[in-house]
Structure formats: structure tokens, C-alpha cells
Amino acid sequence: MPTLNWIGKDAVVNHHHDVRFRTLDKKYTFGDTETSGNMIIHGDNLEALKALLPQYEGNIKCIYIDPPYNTGNENWVYNDNVNSPKIKKWLGQVVGKEAEDLTRHDKWLCMMYPRLRLLQKLLSNDGVIFISIDDNEQANLKLICDEIFGAGNFVNNIIWEKKYSPQNDAKYFSDNHDFILVYAKNKNLWKPGLLPRTNEMNSRYKNIDNDPRGPWKPSDCSVKTYNSTYDFPIITPNGRTVNPPQGRCWRFSKETYEQLLSENRIWFGSSGNNVPSIKRFLSEVKQGTTSMTIWKYTEVGHNQDAKQQIKDIFYDVKFPFDTPKPYMLIEKILHLATDKNSIILDSFAGSGTTAHAVLNMNKQDGGNRRFILVEMEDYAESITAERVRRVINGYGNGKDAADGVGGSFSFYELGEQLFNDDGNLNESIDTEKIRHYIWHSETRTSYHSNHNKSKYLLGNYNNTAYYFYYEPTRITTLSYETLNIIIEKKETYVVYADQCVIDKEWLSSHNIVFKKIPRDINRL
């Protein structure tokens, strides 16, 4: 498989491991419930994605991201990009003086690679990611996604018609489309959903003979693949003899024809003298359609639709986005990639279009989809969260007013680092957040509190009991006297503590594994 190399790749290919783990601090909840699970996170998305791992690794069904297209006109800055001292130092070690000559493509790839690595971890085994992009980085993005997600998990490259008219002042060609790259976590497990049938599709079905089975449409009875046993004359109700067209045959045997005729599934026209056709009933067709790879603006909207939607929502303030996405585009993705209880992640949230689409979908079908948005810019509160508030409560004036769809979300800021610079645990962090981290680092599953059983029991997994014997204000010691923290009988016990004074052979004979805090804590 071909791989892409660029200046700085060696410095960032494993950078996601080096990102310090930070907690998430809830600032407030807006809406009708405290427990919706919807999140808007303000902060650098690399650190935010790392912070989501303990609860959401392997649990995200659908990811949609609209990263910077790297057109050369954008002013994207990320804390870990190649302009930061740490990355500059790494690049200097890897490529020497050439690090000063990084192209904008090198910088963009350095920014995207570690984020995609974390997004891949967050996807569920039957999950899928959709990435909007244009020609500036599409080819590069395809190659690094092949490397991160696996070339065999590439699903399709969708064409979205983003403009409804030619751009006549274009220097070469009118740029009327964007791409949406689609990768599954495991292509063998992911199956796209069906799109809803449109009124136009259903309008083709009529019931001109008042058939009790409902609307139907006629379908050709002949096929091109010739079979002599399927070539026989048919007598119409008015006595006319009809044969298949030259070189063709009927699509059924004579016995099958007689059965269909007896079931009133053959139509000879209102006169009873037409060439026969098969009645295809609307109630019997697939209740949905397979998506094509070209998405027309008439189906999912275009850039001007998106701008008008934003104007309708923020009718009273100036809006800072030039190229938002229409929420109908994201709704189509949700139809294809989610069920009513899926979690959807957008780590380049921008104006909050993904949350808008999720809330709309839940309103339409009574679903309980949950969204997680990450936005690093200061407008995460004033624009991203504000849009979601307005969608929940309703927005607009006069004829452009829209009713609220309901729902709620919680707003988070990135909190402190779990580990201090000296490698010790940050004692100011709530112990429960540390327990989340320890449990996930051991089991790669989500943590559920066991405080009703024991203050120190994290939980049981694969017949192993995990204990986190930790107190931020004192040193904890695993001794014969403190073994009473173990309250359940399991095959194996893993006990975290600051120190241990029990003989290693005795621990081994009782299937107890001691792990020293913080030395033996696994780093995500």
C-alpha cells in the first residue's frame, strides 16, 4: 500500500500518545434535562479527543468533521501545530534545518494526523467517519486515512454539489463540488442505512384499479437475457395474442405467469388489451433507497442555503462563518450512519451544524441520538453553543421564525492535566475523574461507579477485580492490615497504591498484582 511521507511526519506519527491527558470540567447545562449526554467542549480538539477516551473509546457510531481545507487563505492555528516549540524541536531533530522550510501542506498533515489517530480509537467497531474536504488536501487526506483506518476500510468518496450555478469569474473551472471521504472502522461490520423514500418516488405509484393492496406501478414483463422456456404467447383479456419483443423473453415461466395472473398481479391496461406488465406494490418495495455517491444540492442543500440558515438563526448578530454546511447535508449522513441511540462526534464543530442536524432528526423520529461537539475558538460559547440554544428554544422573526425542537446539552471547558510535569498525579483533580482514567487504561471500557460496594473498588472485568487505593492527602500502603479493602472473591486482583510492604511471593501466590501510583499507571 502506498504511504505518504512529508517533512515532520516522524515527529507527529505517535504524537497522540504524548498529548497530556486533561479532564473535562462541566460549566453549565442548558435545556430540559441534566442527563441528555449532549456535550459541547471548548478547547483544542486534540486534547479534547484525548479527554474523551476514558468514556467514549470504541463507543462513537458516527463521526463527521469539517476540518480546515488548507486553501492558503485560512488562519487555522492549533496548540500542537508545527509552530509550537515542542513540535518545532521534534521536527528539528528529525529533519534538521529543513524544518524551517515546511510547506502549508506539511503543516496541515502534521495537524491532522494525530487527530485522526484519536478519532479512529473513538469509533465503534461498526462505526464510520465522514470527512469534508476539497481539492487542496483531498489526495493527501486519502493517503493518511488509508494508513490510519486501513485502505480496506475505505467506503467511498462522495461528491457534494455545493453550488447551484457556475462561477463565471473562475480562472480555470467553476469549483462546484466538495468531497466527503468515508471510512469505516471495520468495513465488514458497517452497513449503511437506507435513505427515506421521497414523495416524488411514492407519487409514481397509483391505484387505478382500486386494488385492496394499495398503490402500485407497472413494470416491464420482458427481459433481455433470452430463455426459450420463458418465450410463450400470452392472451390478453380481450383475446389479443402477445409475444415478447424480438430477442427477448418474459421474466417468468408459464407456471409463474399463471400464478401471478390468479393473484391479480398482471396488468393489461384499462382496456384489457395492452402488453402485460407486472404490478409492483408500494407496500412491498424496499422502504428506503440506497445512497448514490453524488449528492445534489437539490437533495442536501448548497452553500447559499447554509448561509441563509445561519442568517435566519442569527438574525440579530453578525455571523463570522463564510462557508458553513447546510444541516440537510449532515441529516443525510445521520440517516446513513446512525440509529436512534447513536453517539455522533464532530471535533471541528464550527457553527454547530452537526448538533442542529442531530436535534432535528430526534424531533422527526423520536430518537435519542447524542452529539459531542468540540470547538477550540472563543466563539464556542457565543456562536456554537448559542446556535444550539436557539435551535432548542426556537429562533427567527416573522415568516422566518422556527419552532424549537427541544433537547439539552452541557458545556465543558478543558480542565487541568491529570499528571503534573514531574509525573505525579495532580492532587487537585477530583478522585472520581482519576478513577475513570485508571479503569479505562486497564480495561478500555467505560467506568461505572462502585462506591456503593467499596470506596476503593473500581470494578470487575474478565474475572479480575481492580482497586484504586488512593487518597490525595496521604500516602496509601498496601499491607496485610489494609488487604481488607478487597471485598469480592475473583481469580485475580489488581491493586493500585502508593507503596506496598507485602512480600512479592505472597502476593503472587494469592493472585494479587500491586501497581505503584503513579509509576505503573498506564498512559493513554
LUMLOMI-854006 format. One record per residue (C-alpha): residue in one letter; x, y, z. Coordinates in pm, whole numbers, plus 50000, padded with zeros to 5 digits. Layout:
aXYZ;...
# end
This chain:
m500005000050000;p501475034049909;t502125057050203;l502555094350220;n505705109950362;w506155146550443;i508525168250643;g507625163451008;k505745130450983;d508125111851213;a507575138351479;v503785135351481;v503015099351385;n502845089351753;h502195123751893;h498735113652021;h500465092152283;d502415122252411;v499455145552447;r498895151852818;f495585138552946;r493295166253070;t489955164253243;l486685179053124;d485055204653353;k481325209953316;k480395246853330;y476635245253286;t473725225753140;f471145241452912;g467745226752829;d465095204252972;t467215176653126;e470545172153303;t471185137653155;s470875140652775;g474555132352720;n474925160352462;m478245178552503;i479855210052369;i483545211952461;h485595243752434;g489255236452383;d491895223152147;n490385192851980;l493465170952015;e493395174552393;a489605171652397;l489675139352197;k492235125352439;a490005135552731;l487055117052574;l488865083552557;p488005070152906;q484275072652846;y483935070452469;e486745049452319;g485045024652086;n481595039552150;i481135065951878;k478895053351597;c479305082651359;i481955109751323;y481585139451092;i484365165151065;d484775195850850;p488455204550907;p490255234350754;y490585228750379;n494035244950379;t493225268150090;g496015291850187;n493525318450289;e492565302850623;n494045312850957;w493955279551137;v496135276251446;y496255246151678;n498165243252001;d500215213751882;n500885225151525;v504355228351385;n504685263651518;s504655251651879;p508065248552048;k507675211252115;i506835201851759;k509485225551625;k512035208151844;w510955173851721;l510985184851360;g514435199751407;q515675166451540;v514045146951256;v514735168450951;g517275193851071;k517325227750903;e514695216850653;a512125220350930;e512175257650863;d511015250750507;l507765232850588;t505085238650329;r501485245950429;h500685210150323;d503315196650564;k501835217550844;w498285206650766;l499265169950766;c501095174351097;m497935189251242;m495535163051104;y497465130651159;p497325127651542;r493705139151548;l492695112151303;r494545086451514;l492405095551815;l489205096851610;q489915061551490;k490195050051851;l486895066251943;l484935049551661;s482905018651749;n483714986651561;d480624992251345;g481205029751322;v482035052651031;i483675086450975;f482725112550713;i485305139750634;s484535170650424;i487425183050213;d488215199149877;d490935195149614;n493615212849821;e494145182850052;q491825155349926;a494615134049780;n496805137850090;l493885131050323;k493015099150135;l496535085550178;i496825092550552;c493305078450609;d494355046850424;e497255044550667;i495235051750983;f491925034450910;g493225008650663;a492835010350286;g490384981250306;n488075002250522;f487695029550261;v483985030950170;n483555058649912;n484465093649806;i481185113049792;i480735143149568;w478655171149722;e477345197349480;k477965227949694;k476985254849441;y473835257749234;s475245279048950;p478515283348757;q481175306648893;n481785326248574;d484795345248706;a486715312948777;k490215312848627;y490035276748506;f486915257348607;s483945266448822;d484525248449152;n481055234549221;h481705204749446;d483415193149763;f484385157849863;i483265137550163;l485645108750235;v484005079150409;y485905052950613;a484515025450834;k486275013151146;n485624978151012;k484044976950668;n482814941450724;l480734953151020;w479434986750897;k476304986950683;p474855019950558;g471245027050635;l468615034350373;l467535069350287;p463855077950331;r461715074550022;t460735108149881;n457225119849793;e458365120749430;m459265083849443;n455995074249606;s453935095749367;r454825071549086;y452575045749249;k448835047949172;n445825025849237;i443825029648918;d442014996248966;n441285001049340;d443414970849433;p442994964149808;r446784960449837;g447174997449769;p449155018849521;w451265001649256;k453115009048935;p453504987548619;s456844970948547;d458084955548223;c457414918248194;s460224911547944;v463984908047990;k466974908347751;t468564875947871;y466834850747647;n465484817447775;s463384797047533;t461224782447814;y460224818147904;d459154825847545;f455464817847511;p452334836347391;i450064854447636;i446384860147563;t445024893547687;p441554895647846;n440254909347513;g441654879747322;r444754895247167;t447854873147148;v451024889747274;n454584876247243;p457804890047396;p459664915547180;q462124901646929;g465224887147101;r463674889947449;c461604866947669;w459244870247964;r460814873648306;f458804843848435;s457874808548337;k454374799748216;e453554784348555;t454684815748739;y452664837148496;e449524817348570;q450134822048944;l450664859748907;l447554862348690;s445464844548952;e446744868849217;n445784899249004;r449424909448966;i449354912148586;w448024944448431;f446764946348073;g445824983148082;s442414998448141;s441214984147806;g442414949047891;n444254947747560;n447724961747634;v451054943547654;p451124927748003;s453054943548289;i453704933048648;k452094952848929;r454784964349179;f453074974549504;l454405003349712;s453774983050027;e456154956049901;v459104976849781;k462154983849996;q461145011150240;g464155032350168;t466705039149898;t470415032449859;s472525063849860;m474425073649549;t477895089049564;i476795121649403;w474755143449641;k472905170449452;y472225204049611;t468515198349544;e468665169849797;v471035182250068;g471375219650013;h474245241649896;n476475268650044;q473895296049996;d471295275050177;a473725271650467;k474375309050479;q470655316450476;q470075291450759;i472705309350964;k471165343250888;d467765330450999;i469215317251327;f471505347051399;y469205373351260;d470265397751533;v474075393551531;k476925393651281;f477995358251195;p481715350351139;f481485319950908;d481855322250530;t481285285550440;p479005267650688;k477445234750585;p473665230950538;y472155209850814;m470375188550549;l473805175750442;i474505163050794;e470975148950824;k471655127050521;i474815114150689;l472815106651004;h470255087050801;l473045065850657;a475205061250965;t473135062351285;d470255046351465;k468025063451718;n470515058552006;s473815065951834;i476515089851957;i477725114551694;l481035133251726;d482155164851546;s485575176851660;f485715206751421;a482325219551530;g482395254951392;s478875269051395;g477315237451544;t475615224251229;t476035188151342;a474165194451668;h471405212051472;a471035181451246;v471025157051539;l468325176351725;n466235178651408;m466505141151349;n465505133251706;k462485155851669;q461485138551344;d461725102451453;g461615103951834;g465245092951857;n467725097652138;r470865104351936;r473545122852129;f476105147551998;i479585156952113;l480975189051964;v484495202552009;e485425238251916;m488695254952010;e487865290951921;d486405315852168;y483115315551978;a482445280452114;e480145297452366;s478875327652173;i478245310351839;t478435272151863;a476555268552192;e474315298252115;r473145282351790;v472255250451973;r470355270452236;r468345287651965;v467605255251783;i466355240552111;n464175270452201;g463245283751857;y464635312951659;g463965339451395;n461465366951332;g458225368351139;k457855344050849;d461415331050908;a460695321051268;a461245284351353;d459845264851647;g462275249551893;v462985212451865;g463695207152235;g466645189652394;s469575199552611;f473355199752629;s476175205152877;f479025229452811;y482565219352910;e485985235152927;l489235215752922;g490385211653280;e493725205253443;q496245178853342;l495905145653519;f499665142953566;n501935171053681;d505145178653496;d507025157153749;g504855127153656;n502855126453981;l499075127153993;n497565161754015;e496095161354365;s493695189754289;i491755168154042;d488615151154167;t489395115054255;e486385102554063;k487875115853739;i491125097653814;r489155065653875;h487595069553528;y491055071953378;i492575042553570;w489675019453488;h489765027653118;s493545024553100;e493194988953232;t490054976553056;r489395000052762;t485775001152876;s483665028853028;y483735033053404;h480675029253627;s480965038653992;n481155010554250;h481165033354554;n478085015754689;k480244984654729;s483594999254827;k485345032754828;y488335017854651;l486814991754417;l486925003254056;g485064973053922;n485354937553793;y486414928553441;n487244894153297;n487154879153649;t489684904653772;a488864929654046;y490524963754019;y491154985454327;f492445020954336;y493675026454691;y494355063554668;e493995093654897;p495215127654773;t496085139355127;r498125109455247;i500345080655136;t498495047755093;t500215015055178;l499124980355073;s499834958855377;y498384927855543;e496284951555753;t494864970655454;l494054939855246;n490524943055384;i489844967555100;i489454936354883;i485814927054932;e485004903254645;k486394869254550;k487864868854199;e490534849554016;t492904879454008;y493214912754189;v494944944254067;v495564969254347;y496915004354295;a498535021154598;d501395044754674;q503505017154822;c503414980354922;v505034962455218;i503774927355139;d506204901355011;k506034897054631;e505884859154654;w502924861154893;l501114884854656;s501774861954362;s500524831354550;h497234849854617;n496934862954260;i497364899254366;v499134923454133;f500414955054301;k500734986454089;k502535016654226;i500955051154198;p501875068953973;r504685048153824;d502535019253699;i499565039053571;n499165032353201;r499385063452986;l496665066452722;
# end
